[in-house]
Amino acid sequence: MKKHSKIHNLAELKAEIARLKVLKNEQEAYLKSQMSLLNHKIETPVRIFNSLKSTVPGLNMLTGLFSSQASASKDSDWLTKTLRIGVPFVMNKFFFKKAGVLKKALLLLASEKAVGQVNQDKVISLIAKVTDFIKPKKKKKEKVDDTNLPVVEDQENEYGIPSYSETY
């Protein structure tokens, strides 16, 4: 189904462009207001939780001890992030299949702290040390004595080119 245009001349085209710009601005303003309303609604529970958390004495200290945000900000690269997710999953899946929830939670905390100490630079330096240990040592080349070399004497010919520079 074709939509027939009601634009027949340049003036109508300019009027239609102006109308579409006004419509675009109205829609953008509406979407911005809806987005700010949605952000405000989402932030409300977070603000309430943070205000409750700040009233409980000693809770900030505990969250600082067990929070992964403090250690994640320092040495957080792709390897550390992957290990933080992968190690507890692998440990729970293969080694602690029948462990209780408390044991799995303790394992999660312990593995998160342990993985926080591992980063990409440390792994690369460890691999470099292992490869240096495995690689064969480079053998030193023996020095050639100049005393045992045959002495080539320069025989002059009529063109001034030394005889030993010619190829045969």
C-alpha positions in Angstrom: 0.0 0.0 0.0 1.5 3.3 -1.1 1.2 6.4 1.0 0.6 9.4 -1.2 2.3 12.5 -0.2 0.3 15.7 0.3 3.4 17.8 -0.5 3.2 19.4 -3.9 5.6 22.4 -3.8 8.5 23.8 -1.9 6.5 25.7 0.7 4.6 22.6 1.7 7.9 20.7 2.0 9.3 23.4 4.3 6.1 23.4 6.4 6.2 19.6 6.7 9.9 19.7 7.8 9.1 22.3 10.4 6.2 20.2 11.7 8.3 17.1 12.0 11.0 19.0 13.9 8.5 20.2 16.4 7.1 16.7 16.7 10.6 15.3 17.2 11.3 17.8 20.0 8.0 17.1 21.7 8.7 13.3 21.6 12.3 13.8 22.9 11.0 15.9 25.8 8.4 13.3 26.7 10.9 10.5 26.6 13.4 12.5 28.8 10.8 13.2 31.4 9.7 9.5 31.4 13.3 8.4 31.8 14.0 10.7 34.7 10.8 9.5 36.4 11.9 5.9 35.9 15.4 6.7 37.3 13.8 8.4 40.3 11.6 5.3 41.0 14.5 3.0 40.7 16.7 5.1 42.9 14.1 5.3 45.7 14.6 1.8 47.1 18.4 2.2 46.9 18.3 5.5 48.8 16.1 3.9 51.5 18.4 0.9 51.9 21.5 3.2 52.1 19.8 5.3 54.7 18.9 2.2 56.8 22.4 0.8 56.4 24.0 4.1 57.6 21.9 4.0 60.8 23.1 0.5 61.8 26.3 0.9 63.7 29.3 -1.2 62.5 27.6 -2.3 59.3 29.9 -0.1 57.2 32.9 -1.9 58.7 31.5 -5.3 57.9 30.6 -4.4 54.4 34.1 -3.0 53.9 35.6 -6.4 55.0 33.4 -8.6 52.9 32.8 -6.3 49.9 34.5 -7.2 46.7 34.3 -3.6 45.5 37.3 -2.4 47.6 39.6 -5.0 46.1 38.0 -4.9 42.6 38.7 -1.3 42.1 42.5 -1.7 42.6 43.5 -4.7 40.4 40.4 -5.5 38.5 41.2 -6.8 35.0 39.4 -9.3 32.8 41.2 -12.3 34.4 40.4 -11.3 38.0 36.7 -10.7 37.1 36.5 -14.0 35.3 38.1 -15.9 38.2 35.8 -14.2 40.7 32.9 -15.7 38.9 34.4 -19.0 37.8 36.3 -20.3 40.8 33.2 -20.5 43.2 31.2 -22.1 40.4 33.8 -24.7 39.6 34.5 -25.4 43.3 30.7 -25.8 44.1 30.1 -27.9 41.0 32.9 -30.4 41.2 34.4 -30.4 44.8 31.5 -29.4 47.1 28.5 -31.0 45.4 26.8 -32.2 48.6 28.0 -29.3 50.8 25.4 -27.2 52.7 24.5 -23.6 52.0 26.7 -22.3 54.8 29.8 -24.2 53.5 29.2 -22.9 50.0 28.8 -19.3 51.3 32.0 -19.6 53.2 33.7 -21.0 50.2 32.4 -18.1 48.1 33.9 -15.5 50.5 37.2 -17.3 50.8 37.6 -17.8 47.1 36.7 -14.2 46.4 39.4 -13.0 48.8 41.9 -15.4 47.3 41.1 -14.5 43.7 41.3 -10.8 44.6 45.1 -11.3 45.1 45.4 -12.8 41.5 45.7 -10.5 38.6 46.8 -10.6 35.0 50.3 -9.2 35.7 51.1 -11.8 38.4 49.9 -14.6 36.1 52.0 -13.4 33.2 55.1 -13.0 35.4 54.6 -16.6 36.7 54.2 -18.0 33.2 57.4 -16.1 32.2 59.3 -17.6 35.1 58.2 -21.1 34.2 59.1 -20.7 30.5 62.5 -19.3 31.4 63.1 -22.4 33.6 61.9 -24.8 30.8 63.7 -23.1 27.9 67.2 -24.5 27.2 70.0 -22.2 28.0 71.6 -20.4 25.1 75.1 -21.8 24.4 77.9 -19.3 24.3 79.6 -19.2 21.0 83.3 -20.0 21.1 85.6 -17.2 20.3 87.7 -17.5 17.2 91.4 -17.1 17.7 93.0 -14.6 15.3 96.3 -16.3 15.7 95.3 -19.5 13.8 93.8 -17.7 10.8 95.8 -17.8 7.6 97.3 -14.4 6.7 96.3 -13.1 3.3 99.0 -10.9 1.8 98.0 -8.1 -0.5 99.3 -8.6 -4.0 99.1 -5.5 -6.0 98.2 -5.7 -9.6 98.2 -2.9 -12.2 94.6 -1.8 -11.5 94.9 -1.3 -7.8 92.4 -4.1 -7.0 93.6 -6.5 -4.4 93.9 -10.0 -5.6 91.9 -11.6 -2.8 88.8 -9.5 -3.6 88.2 -11.2 -6.9 85.8 -14.1 -7.1 86.4 -17.3 -9.0 
